[in-house]
């Protein structure tokens, strides 16, 4: 797999922003087929940082209703990468 196929997008919420500032952890939505080693190599290649560890979890899609019809969102995989001290990833540098 190519590094850009493994990392789909960064997850930017209030909780992940606090983790990024205090504990140097960044969160991404990743390919469900990727493992921890592949995710670590992809983050290091794309963002040019050193990663200490990666934790992954599978997130189940929610069941949603639209009137009488039930639907379901897709299942997806989340990865939380802990960066080594002194490393940073900036998503919004000019904002």
The first five atom37 places (N, CA, C, CB, O) and aatype in JSON, in Angstrom:
{
  "aatype": [20, 20, 20, 20, 20, 20, 20, 20, 20, 20, 20, 20, 20, 20, 20, 20, 20, 20, 20, 20, 20, 20, 20, 20, 20, 20, 20, 20, 20, 20, 20, 20, 20, 20, 20, 20, 20, 20, 20, 20, 20, 20, 20, 20, 20, 20, 20, 20, 20, 20, 20, 20, 20, 20, 20, 20, 20, 20, 20, 20, 20, 20, 20, 20, 20, 20, 20, 20, 20, 20, 20, 20, 20, 20, 20, 20, 20, 20, 20, 20, 20, 20, 20, 20, 20, 20, 20, 20, 20, 20, 20, 20, 20, 20, 20],
  "atom_mask": [
    [1, 1, 1, 1, 1],
    [1, 1, 1, 1, 1],
    [1, 1, 1, 1, 1],
    [1, 1, 1, 1, 1],
    [1, 1, 1, 1, 1],
    [1, 1, 1, 1, 1],
    [1, 1, 1, 1, 1],
    [1, 1, 1, 1, 1],
    [1, 1, 1, 1, 1],
    [1, 1, 1, 1, 1],
    [1, 1, 1, 1, 1],
    [1, 1, 1, 1, 1],
    [1, 1, 1, 1, 1],
    [1, 1, 1, 1, 1],
    [1, 1, 1, 1, 1],
    [1, 1, 1, 1, 1],
    [1, 1, 1, 1, 1],
    [1, 1, 1, 1, 1],
    [1, 1, 1, 1, 1],
    [1, 1, 1, 1, 1],
    [1, 1, 1, 1, 1],
    [1, 1, 1, 1, 1],
    [1, 1, 1, 1, 1],
    [1, 1, 1, 1, 1],
    [1, 1, 1, 1, 1],
    [1, 1, 1, 1, 1],
    [1, 1, 1, 1, 1],
    [1, 1, 1, 1, 1],
    [1, 1, 1, 1, 1],
    [1, 1, 1, 1, 1],
    [1, 1, 1, 1, 1],
    [1, 1, 1, 1, 1],
    [1, 1, 1, 1, 1],
    [1, 1, 1, 1, 1],
    [1, 1, 1, 1, 1],
    [1, 1, 1, 1, 1],
    [1, 1, 1, 1, 1],
    [1, 1, 1, 1, 1],
    [1, 1, 1, 1, 1],
    [1, 1, 1, 1, 1],
    [1, 1, 1, 1, 1],
    [1, 1, 1, 1, 1],
    [1, 1, 1, 1, 1],
    [1, 1, 1, 1, 1],
    [1, 1, 1, 1, 1],
    [1, 1, 1, 1, 1],
    [1, 1, 1, 1, 1],
    [1, 1, 1, 1, 1],
    [1, 1, 1, 1, 1],
    [1, 1, 1, 1, 1],
    [1, 1, 1, 1, 1],
    [1, 1, 1, 1, 1],
    [1, 1, 1, 1, 1],
    [1, 1, 1, 1, 1],
    [1, 1, 1, 1, 1],
    [1, 1, 1, 1, 1],
    [1, 1, 1, 1, 1],
    [1, 1, 1, 1, 1],
    [1, 1, 1, 1, 1],
    [1, 1, 1, 1, 1],
    [1, 1, 1, 1, 1],
    [1, 1, 1, 1, 1],
    [1, 1, 1, 1, 1],
    [1, 1, 1, 1, 1],
    [1, 1, 1, 1, 1],
    [1, 1, 1, 1, 1],
    [1, 1, 1, 1, 1],
    [1, 1, 1, 1, 1],
    [1, 1, 1, 1, 1],
    [1, 1, 1, 1, 1],
    [1, 1, 1, 1, 1],
    [1, 1, 1, 1, 1],
    [1, 1, 1, 1, 1],
    [1, 1, 1, 1, 1],
    [1, 1, 1, 1, 1],
    [1, 1, 1, 1, 1],
    [1, 1, 1, 1, 1],
    [1, 1, 1, 1, 1],
    [1, 1, 1, 1, 1],
    [1, 1, 1, 1, 1],
    [1, 1, 1, 1, 1],
    [1, 1, 1, 1, 1],
    [1, 1, 1, 1, 1],
    [1, 1, 1, 1, 1],
    [1, 1, 1, 1, 1],
    [1, 1, 1, 1, 1],
    [1, 1, 1, 1, 1],
    [1, 1, 1, 1, 1],
    [1, 1, 1, 1, 1],
    [1, 1, 1, 1, 1],
    [1, 1, 1, 1, 1],
    [1, 1, 1, 1, 1],
    [1, 1, 1, 1, 1],
    [1, 1, 1, 1, 1],
    [1, 1, 1, 1, 1]
  ],
  "atom_positions": [
    [[0.84, -1.2, 0.0], [0.0, 0.0, 0.0], [0.87, 1.25, 0.0], [-0.95, 0.01, 1.22], [1.97, 1.26, 0.55]],
    [[0.36, 2.29, -0.62], [1.04, 3.58, -0.62], [0.65, 4.32, 0.66], [0.67, 4.42, -1.91], [-0.45, 4.11, 1.18]],
    [[1.55, 5.17, 1.16], [1.31, 5.88, 2.41], [0.05, 6.73, 2.36], [2.49, 6.75, 2.76], [-0.67, 6.84, 3.35]],
    [[-0.23, 7.32, 1.2], [-1.41, 8.17, 1.08], [-2.7, 7.36, 0.99], [-1.28, 9.07, -0.14], [-3.79, 7.9, 1.21]],
    [[-2.6, 6.07, 0.67], [-3.78, 5.2, 0.69], [-4.09, 4.73, 2.11], [-3.57, 3.99, -0.22], [-5.24, 4.45, 2.43]],
    [[-3.08, 4.65, 2.95], [-3.27, 4.2, 4.33], [-3.9, 5.3, 5.17], [-1.92, 3.76, 4.94], [-4.87, 5.05, 5.89]],
    [[-3.37, 6.51, 5.09], [-3.89, 7.63, 5.88], [-4.97, 8.32, 5.06], [-2.76, 8.64, 6.27], [-4.69, 8.86, 3.99]],
    [[-6.2, 8.3, 5.55], [-7.3, 8.9, 4.8], [-7.5, 10.36, 5.15], [-8.59, 8.14, 5.06], [-7.6, 11.21, 4.26]],
    [[-7.55, 10.68, 6.46], [-7.72, 12.08, 6.86], [-7.41, 12.21, 8.35], [-9.17, 12.58, 6.56], [-7.54, 11.24, 9.09]],
    [[-7.01, 13.4, 8.78], [-6.85, 13.62, 10.22], [-8.2, 13.86, 10.87], [-5.9, 14.8, 10.49], [-9.09, 14.45, 10.25]],
    [[-8.35, 13.42, 12.1], [-9.58, 13.68, 12.86], [-9.31, 14.87, 13.77], [-10.03, 12.42, 13.69], [-8.45, 14.81, 14.65]],
    [[-10.04, 15.95, 13.54], [-9.81, 17.18, 14.3], [-11.09, 17.49, 15.08], [-9.41, 18.37, 13.36], [-12.08, 17.97, 14.52]],
    [[-11.05, 17.21, 16.38], [-12.15, 17.51, 17.29], [-11.55, 18.21, 18.51], [-12.93, 16.21, 17.71], [-10.33, 18.39, 18.59]],
    [[-12.39, 18.61, 19.44], [-11.88, 19.23, 20.66], [-10.99, 18.27, 21.44], [-13.04, 19.71, 21.54], [-9.94, 18.66, 21.93]],
    [[-11.42, 17.03, 21.54], [-10.65, 16.04, 22.3], [-9.29, 15.78, 21.66], [-11.44, 14.73, 22.42], [-8.27, 15.72, 22.35]],
    [[-9.26, 15.61, 20.33], [-7.98, 15.33, 19.67], [-7.07, 16.55, 19.69], [-8.21, 14.88, 18.22], [-5.85, 16.41, 19.7]],
    [[-7.65, 17.77, 19.7], [-6.83, 18.98, 19.79], [-6.14, 19.06, 21.15], [-7.69, 20.23, 19.56], [-4.98, 19.46, 21.23]],
    [[-6.86, 18.69, 22.2], [-6.26, 18.7, 23.55], [-5.18, 17.63, 23.64], [-7.35, 18.47, 24.64], [-4.12, 17.87, 24.22]],
    [[-5.43, 16.44, 23.09], [-4.43, 15.38, 23.11], [-3.18, 15.79, 22.34], [-5.0, 14.09, 22.53], [-2.06, 15.47, 22.74]],
    [[-3.37, 16.5, 21.24], [-2.24, 16.93, 20.42], [-1.37, 17.92, 21.18], [-2.75, 17.55, 19.12], [-0.14, 17.85, 21.11]],
    [[-1.99, 18.85, 21.9], [-1.23, 19.89, 22.6], [-0.58, 19.36, 23.88], [-2.13, 21.06, 22.94], [0.56, 19.71, 24.17]],
    [[-1.29, 18.53, 24.64], [-0.77, 18.12, 25.95], [0.06, 16.84, 25.9], [-1.9, 17.94, 26.9], [1.09, 16.75, 26.57]],
    [[-0.38, 15.85, 25.11], [0.28, 14.55, 25.13], [1.0, 14.2, 23.84], [-0.72, 13.5, 25.43], [1.55, 13.1, 23.72]],
    [[1.01, 15.12, 22.88], [1.7, 14.91, 21.6], [1.16, 13.68, 20.87], [3.21, 14.76, 21.83], [1.92, 12.85, 20.36]],
    [[-0.19, 13.57, 20.83], [-0.86, 12.47, 20.13], [-1.7, 13.05, 19.0], [-1.74, 11.64, 21.11], [-2.4, 14.04, 19.18]],
    [[-1.61, 12.41, 17.83], [-2.43, 12.84, 16.69], [-3.31, 11.67, 16.26], [-1.53, 13.32, 15.5], [-2.93, 10.51, 16.38]],
    [[-4.5, 12.0, 15.75], [-5.49, 10.98, 15.42], [-5.83, 11.05, 13.94], [-6.76, 11.16, 16.28], [-6.01, 12.14, 13.39]],
    [[-5.92, 9.88, 13.31], [-6.22, 9.79, 11.88], [-7.29, 8.74, 11.63], [-4.95, 9.47, 11.08], [-7.43, 7.78, 12.4]],
    [[-8.04, 8.94, 10.55], [-8.86, 7.86, 9.99], [-7.96, 7.14, 9.0], [-10.2, 8.39, 9.31], [-7.35, 7.77, 8.14]],
    [[-7.87, 5.83, 9.13], [-6.94, 5.05, 8.3], [-7.69, 3.94, 7.58], [-5.8, 4.46, 9.16], [-8.86, 3.68, 7.84]],
    [[-6.99, 3.29, 6.67], [-7.56, 2.18, 5.93], [-7.82, 1.01, 6.87], [-6.61, 1.75, 4.78], [-6.97, 0.69, 7.7]],
    [[-8.98, 0.37, 6.76], [-9.28, -0.76, 7.65], [-8.35, -1.95, 7.47], [-10.7, -1.21, 7.44], [-8.25, -2.79, 8.36]],
    [[-7.67, -2.05, 6.35], [-6.78, -3.17, 6.09], [-5.37, -2.94, 6.6], [-6.74, -3.46, 4.61], [-4.57, -3.87, 6.61]],
    [[-5.04, -1.73, 7.03], [-3.68, -1.4, 7.47], [-3.45, -1.85, 8.91], [-3.43, 0.11, 7.34], [-4.37, -1.8, 9.74]],
    [[-2.22, -2.28, 9.21], [-1.87, -2.64, 10.58], [-1.03, -1.54, 11.2], [-1.11, -3.99, 10.61], [-0.73, -0.53, 10.56]],
    [[-0.64, -1.72, 12.45], [0.07, -0.67, 13.19], [1.41, -0.32, 12.57], [0.28, -1.1, 14.62], [1.77, 0.85, 12.52]],
    [[2.13, -1.3, 12.1], [3.46, -1.06, 11.52], [3.33, -0.24, 10.24], [4.18, -2.39, 11.24], [4.09, 0.7, 10.02]],
    [[2.37, -0.59, 9.4], [2.14, 0.15, 8.15], [1.69, 1.58, 8.44], [1.09, -0.57, 7.29], [2.12, 2.51, 7.76]],
    [[0.84, 1.76, 9.44], [0.37, 3.1, 9.79], [1.52, 3.95, 10.3], [-0.74, 3.02, 10.86], [1.64, 5.12, 9.92]],
    [[2.37, 3.38, 11.13], [3.52, 4.11, 11.66], [4.45, 4.55, 10.53], [4.29, 3.24, 12.67], [4.88, 5.7, 10.51]],
    [[4.77, 3.66, 9.6], [5.64, 4.0, 8.49], [5.01, 5.07, 7.59], [5.96, 2.76, 7.67], [5.71, 5.95, 7.09]],
    [[3.69, 4.99, 7.4], [3.0, 5.97, 6.55], [3.03, 7.36, 7.17], [1.55, 5.54, 6.3], [3.27, 8.34, 6.47]],
    [[2.79, 7.46, 8.48], [2.81, 8.76, 9.15], [4.21, 9.35, 9.1], [2.34, 8.64, 10.61], [4.38, 10.54, 8.86]],
    [[5.22, 8.52, 9.33], [6.6, 9.0, 9.29], [6.98, 9.47, 7.88], [7.56, 7.91, 9.75], [7.72, 10.45, 7.73]],
    [[6.48, 8.79, 6.86], [6.82, 9.16, 5.49], [6.09, 10.42, 5.04], [6.49, 8.01, 4.54], [6.7, 11.3, 4.42]],
    [[4.81, 10.53, 5.35], [4.02, 11.66, 4.86], [4.35, 12.94, 5.61], [2.54, 11.35, 5.0], [4.51, 13.99, 4.98]],
    [[4.45, 12.89, 6.94], [4.62, 14.1, 7.74], [6.05, 14.35, 8.18], [3.73, 14.03, 8.94], [6.32, 15.37, 8.81]],
    [[6.98, 13.45, 7.87], [8.4, 13.61, 8.21], [8.61, 13.83, 9.71], [9.0, 14.8, 7.42], [9.3, 14.76, 10.12]],
    [[7.99, 12.98, 10.51], [8.14, 13.0, 11.97], [8.49, 11.59, 12.45], [6.84, 13.52, 12.67], [8.37, 10.63, 11.69]],
    [[8.93, 11.48, 13.7], [9.21, 10.17, 14.29], [8.06, 9.8, 15.22], [10.56, 10.18, 15.06], [7.64, 10.6, 16.06]],
    [[7.55, 8.59, 15.06], [6.4, 8.1, 15.82], [6.88, 7.1, 16.86], [5.33, 7.46, 14.89], [7.65, 6.2, 16.55]],
    [[6.41, 7.28, 18.1], [6.77, 6.36, 19.18], [5.9, 5.12, 19.15], [6.64, 7.06, 20.54], [6.43, 4.0, 19.12]],
    [[4.57, 5.28, 19.14], [3.67, 4.14, 19.14], [2.37, 4.49, 18.43], [3.38, 3.66, 20.57], [2.05, 5.66, 18.23]],
    [[1.63, 3.45, 18.04], [0.35, 3.62, 17.36], [-0.67, 2.7, 18.02], [0.48, 3.31, 15.83], [-0.41, 1.52, 18.25]],
    [[-1.83, 3.25, 18.33], [-2.96, 2.48, 18.84], [-4.07, 2.57, 17.81], [-3.43, 2.99, 20.25], [-4.33, 3.63, 17.25]],
    [[-4.72, 1.43, 17.57], [-5.79, 1.4, 16.57], [-7.08, 0.9, 17.18], [-5.39, 0.53, 15.38], [-7.08, 0.17, 18.18]],
    [[-8.18, 1.3, 16.57], [-9.49, 0.8, 16.99], [-10.44, 0.82, 15.81], [-10.05, 1.65, 18.16], [-10.36, 1.69, 14.94]],
    [[-11.32, -0.15, 15.78], [-12.35, -0.22, 14.76], [-13.61, 0.44, 15.31], [-12.62, -1.69, 14.31], [-14.09, 0.08, 16.38]],
    [[-14.14, 1.41, 14.56], [-15.32, 2.15, 14.98], [-16.51, 1.62, 14.18], [-15.14, 3.69, 14.77], [-16.48, 1.61, 12.95]],
    [[-17.53, 1.2, 14.88], [-18.73, 0.68, 14.23], [-19.58, 1.83, 13.71], [-19.55, -0.21, 15.2], [-19.7, 2.86, 14.38]],
    [[-20.16, 1.66, 12.54], [-21.03, 2.68, 11.97], [-22.34, 2.76, 12.71], [-21.28, 2.4, 10.49], [-22.89, 1.74, 13.13]],
    [[-22.86, 3.97, 12.88], [-24.11, 4.17, 13.6], [-25.31, 3.83, 12.72], [-24.21, 5.61, 14.09], [-25.26, 3.96, 11.5]],
    [[-26.37, 3.38, 13.37], [-27.64, 3.16, 12.68], [-28.4, 4.48, 12.7], [-28.47, 1.99, 13.36], [-28.57, 5.1, 13.75]],
    [[-28.85, 4.92, 11.53], [-29.56, 6.18, 11.39], [-30.91, 5.95, 10.74], [-28.73, 7.19, 10.57], [-31.08, 5.01, 9.97]],
    [[-31.87, 6.82, 11.06], [-33.21, 6.74, 10.48], [-33.48, 7.94, 9.61], [-34.28, 6.62, 11.56], [-33.03, 9.05, 9.89]],
    [[-34.22, 7.69, 8.56], [-34.74, 8.77, 7.73], [-36.21, 8.44, 7.49], [-33.93, 8.92, 6.36], [-36.56, 7.74, 6.53]],
    [[-37.06, 8.95, 8.36], [-38.47, 8.56, 8.32], [-38.62, 7.14, 8.81], [-39.04, 8.71, 6.89], [-38.2, 6.8, 9.92]],
    [[-39.21, 6.3, 7.97], [-39.4, 4.89, 8.35], [-38.24, 4.02, 7.93], [-40.67, 4.36, 7.74], [-38.17, 2.85, 8.33]],
    [[-37.33, 4.55, 7.15], [-36.25, 3.75, 6.58], [-35.01, 3.83, 7.47], [-35.91, 4.22, 5.14], [-34.57, 4.92, 7.84]],
    [[-34.46, 2.67, 7.8], [-33.25, 2.59, 8.59], [-32.05, 2.44, 7.67], [-33.32, 1.43, 9.61], [-32.12, 1.71, 6.67]],
    [[-30.99, 3.11, 8.0], [-29.76, 2.97, 7.24], [-28.6, 2.84, 8.2], [-29.54, 4.16, 6.3], [-28.78, 2.91, 9.42]],
    [[-27.44, 2.65, 7.67], [-26.27, 2.47, 8.52], [-25.08, 3.18, 7.9], [-25.98, 0.97, 8.73], [-24.86, 3.1, 6.69]],
    [[-24.3, 3.87, 8.74], [-23.06, 4.48, 8.29], [-21.98, 3.4, 8.18], [-22.62, 5.62, 9.25], [-22.11, 2.31, 8.75]],
    [[-20.93, 3.71, 7.45], [-19.86, 2.74, 7.26], [-19.03, 2.54, 8.53], [-18.96, 3.18, 6.12], [-18.88, 3.46, 9.33]],
    [[-18.5, 1.33, 8.69], [-17.52, 1.08, 9.73], [-16.19, 1.67, 9.26], [-17.38, -0.47, 10.04], [-15.93, 1.72, 8.06]],
    [[-15.34, 2.13, 10.21], [-14.06, 2.71, 9.84], [-13.04, 2.45, 10.94], [-14.21, 4.22, 9.59], [-13.38, 1.99, 12.03]],
    [[-11.79, 2.74, 10.63], [-10.7, 2.45, 11.56], [-10.02, 3.76, 11.96], [-9.67, 1.48, 10.92], [-9.77, 4.63, 11.13]],
    [[-9.75, 3.87, 13.26], [-9.11, 5.06, 13.81], [-7.75, 4.68, 14.37], [-10.01, 5.71, 14.9], [-7.59, 3.62, 14.97]],
    [[-6.76, 5.56, 14.18], [-5.41, 5.33, 14.7], [-4.97, 6.56, 15.49], [-4.41, 5.02, 13.56], [-5.11, 7.69, 15.03]],
    [[-4.43, 6.33, 16.69], [-3.89, 7.39, 17.52], [-2.39, 7.16, 17.59], [-4.54, 7.42, 18.95], [-1.93, 6.15, 18.12]],
    [[-1.62, 8.11, 17.06], [-0.16, 7.99, 17.01], [0.45, 8.9, 18.06], [0.38, 8.33, 15.6], [0.13, 10.09, 18.13]],
    [[1.34, 8.35, 18.87], [2.09, 9.13, 19.85], [3.42, 9.5, 19.24], [2.28, 8.34, 21.18], [4.19, 8.63, 18.83]],
    [[3.7, 10.8, 19.18], [4.95, 11.28, 18.6], [6.04, 11.34, 19.65], [4.75, 12.66, 17.95], [5.76, 11.5, 20.84]],
    [[7.28, 11.22, 19.21], [8.41, 11.34, 20.13], [8.54, 12.79, 20.59], [9.73, 10.86, 19.44], [8.07, 13.69, 19.9]],
    [[9.16, 13.05, 21.74], [9.31, 14.42, 22.23], [10.02, 15.31, 21.22], [10.07, 14.43, 23.56], [11.02, 14.92, 20.62]],
    [[9.49, 16.51, 21.05], [10.07, 17.47, 20.12], [9.48, 17.42, 18.72], [11.53, 17.24, 20.03], [9.78, 18.29, 17.9]],
    [[8.64, 16.43, 18.43], [8.02, 16.3, 17.11], [6.64, 16.93, 17.13], [7.94, 14.81, 16.67], [5.93, 16.84, 18.13]],
    [[6.24, 17.56, 16.0], [4.93, 18.2, 15.89], [4.39, 18.02, 14.48], [5.0, 19.7, 16.26], [5.16, 17.97, 13.52]],
    [[3.06, 17.93, 14.36], [2.39, 17.95, 13.07], [1.39, 19.1, 13.12], [1.68, 16.57, 12.75], [0.52, 19.13, 13.99]],
    [[1.52, 20.03, 12.18], [0.6, 21.17, 12.11], [-0.35, 20.97, 10.94], [1.39, 22.52, 11.97], [0.1, 20.86, 9.8]],
    [[-1.65, 20.93, 11.2], [-2.62, 20.76, 10.14], [-3.06, 22.1, 9.58], [-3.83, 19.99, 10.66], [-3.25, 22.23, 8.37]],
    [[-3.21, 23.12, 10.44], [-3.62, 24.45, 9.99], [-2.52, 25.42, 10.35], [-4.99, 24.88, 10.62], [-2.56, 26.03, 11.42]],
    [[-1.54, 25.57, 9.49], [-0.4, 26.42, 9.81], [-0.69, 27.89, 9.64], [0.77, 26.05, 8.97], [-0.15, 28.71, 10.38]],
    [[-1.54, 28.25, 8.68], [-1.79, 29.66, 8.41], [-3.07, 30.19, 9.04], [-1.83, 29.89, 6.95], [-3.34, 31.39, 8.96]],
    [[-3.86, 29.34, 9.66], [-5.15, 29.79, 10.17], [-5.05, 30.41, 11.53], [-6.12, 28.65, 10.21], [-6.06, 30.84, 12.09]]
  ]
}
